Every structure is written in C-alpha cells, then in structure tokens.
Amino acid sequence: MPDAYSLLIVGLGNPGPEYSNTPHNIGFMVVDALAARNGIRVGRNENMAFVGLGAIAGKPVVLAKPQTFMNLSGGSVKGLLARYDLQPSQLLVVYDELDLPWTSMKIKPKGSAAGHNGMRSVIASTGTSEISRVRLGIHPGHPIRGGAQYVLAPFKRGQQRELDETVDRAREAVESIIADGVEKAMTRFNRRAGGLNEEEE
C-alpha cells in the first residue's frame, strides 16, 4: 500500500442482488466500472463497505461501496476517511438524483443533499456539505407515483443501453476529476439529457 491515498471515491447504493439493477444503485455501477477499467478489485470488507485500492490517472485512490443500506451510508464513509487518513475535501461521492432527468449528469464541488437520503447521511456524518459529488439523473421524464418505489424498482430492459452509456460517461468524469480537478471536469461533463452542456442551454 502507498504511504498516502489522494482520494476516496464512494458510490452509493443498497447491498443485495435484489437492488443491483435499480436506479438507486447507479453509484455502485460507476464504482464497478472504474474498478474494471483500472484493474482494481473491490473485494476488501472494511468499515461496512466493499473496498478496492489502486491507482487511477496515476494517483493512489480508494474505491468504496458502503454495505449499510443507502440511508446509513455516512457511518461507513466517515470510518473509511479515518482509516485512510483522508479529509472530506478528499472525498468524491457518486449517486443517483431523482431531481435530474434520465441520462443527465451534474458534477458539483459542494452543496446540500437535495433530498437524497444517502448524501444526507454522508453530510451529517462528516459534518460538512463541502463534498465533491457526481449526480446522475434518473427521472424518467414522466410523472411517477412514488419516488421511493421508483428508485428501488429494476431498470426497464429498454433503458439498458442508455444506462451503460451513462455509467461509462460517469466513469470518465470521475477519472477526469482525479486527473484534472472538479472545476475542469464540470466544464467538460456537466450536461442535461440530450447531451447539451449546461452553458449551452
């Protein structure tokens, strides 16, 4: 292990196969994509999370998928920060966002939880909202009866290609953040459905 890690990258989701292909687990999917692309095995069981250690863009990083269930993610994240001697400023969280349209992505250097219980738990446990995050839009573009039911229901088969593309683009965005920082990645990757950068709308 290196003497110091530069970043803890956390994907939020719920443990168990019944949740594996649901909107609420898109954070886990991005961590898995990062691991596969960069030859990192996310198999260690530490601080209530599955953890992988390796290098991305030449920098030593920790990948993590908390196994606490979404609403309790913060306890795992706080423990991992302490274990690897990292500050909240060295934390990047990837998660689904029902307030954003399907296939959209928004990178932010800080902000509120905006109603996301997993991010609310992370903010409460770390004591700061100045946490970098990648938010992935999951709203289907039509009225839904219950948000809780929707985020825990499996993706439709017809969504799979767009899901794969969204996860891969998020993986690229995280790699960009590691290599070049949040601000440059925001300029390059922040977009809404249809592929427009926010500045182009």
Secondary structure, 3 states (H helix, E strand, C coil): CCCCCCEEEEECCCCCHHHCCCHHHHHHHHHHHHHHHHCCCCCEEECCEEEEEEEECCEEEEEEEECCCHHHHHHHHHHHHHHCCCCHHHEEEEEEEEEEECCCEEEECCCCCCCCHHHHHHHHHHCCCCCEEEEEEEECCCCCCCHHHHHCCCCCHHHHHHHHHHHHHHHHHHHHHHHHCHHHHHHHHCECCCCCEHHHC
